[in-house]
Amino acid sequence: MTSPPFLFVCAAMSLNFGGFFLYVLSAPVFLMTHLGVPETGFLWLFGPAMCGLMGGSWLSGRLAGKISPSRTILFGYVVMGSAAGFNLVLNLTLPPGLPWSIMPVFVYTTGMSLAMPSLTLFALDPFPAQRGLAASCQTFFQSGFNGLAAALIAPALWGSTLTMAFGMAGLLLAGGIAALLHQRLRLVPG
């Protein structure tokens, strides 16, 4: 917990996940209030999100060993960034509605799941004798951030789909900065 590269990669994973988790935490307001989906229609959010998670994980597995983990992470950020940008454009130009308000979540979770395994390797690999401890610390950080997102971030942003889109983009930007700082520190000898 005193290793800056470890803390930055944990921050990247937590913030990236936060960009998606914001929608999970806001699901009742997002779906029922903003999109007019009945209480039986939560599959509209969770179906595409889970398909994105599975698709990104599958793609990450297919790319493993073919391209470097750093390049896989870069591809994941490109996909997530495209989703967040598309989400902002949609929310600035169209009223909230189905299916377009859900599409960015699908694309974002695809990119997030593409990057997550390589980010996890970067978090755990520096601690070969303490992988379990490192994994527990990583989970502690992500769970702690999820609690913060549930208590403060989601309620502050769920008032409109545009503020939620800005939240996704902001969390992704912060996660990207943390990943970049991790890469810079990881490549410094010593």
C-alpha positions, 0 to 999 in steps of 0.5 A: 500500500506504499507502492505508488505504481500499485496505487496508481493502477488500483486507482485506474481500475477503480475509476474506470469501473466507476464510470460504469458503476455510476449507471448501476448505482443510478439505474432506477433513476436512469431507467425509470425516470429519464428513459421511462422504462417500467420497473420490469425493464432493467434488462435494458441496462444490465443486458447490454452492460453484461454483454459488453463485460463478456465481450471485452473479456473474450477479446482480452483473452484473444489478444493475450500473448498476441499484443502487449498488456500495455497495448491492450490497455491502450485499446481498452482506453480508446474504446472507453474514450469513444464510448464516453465521447459518444455518450456526451454527444448523444446527450447534448444532441438527443433527448434521453431514449432507447436504445441510444442512451444505453449503447455507450454503456455497452461500448464502455463496458467492452473497453473496460473489460478489455483493459481490466485483466492487463491492469490487474496483471500490472497490479499483481506482478510486482508482488509475486510472493504476496499476490493474495495480499496485493489482490486483497488490497486492490479489491479493498481500494475498488470496494472503497471507491464503489462506496464513495461513488454510491454515497456521493458521486451517483446521487450528485449526478443522477439528476440528468443523463447529461450529468451522468455522461459527464460523470462517466467521462470525468471518471474515465479521464481520471482513470486514464491519468492514473494509468498513464502515471502508473506506466511512467512509474513502472518504466522508471528503473530502480 
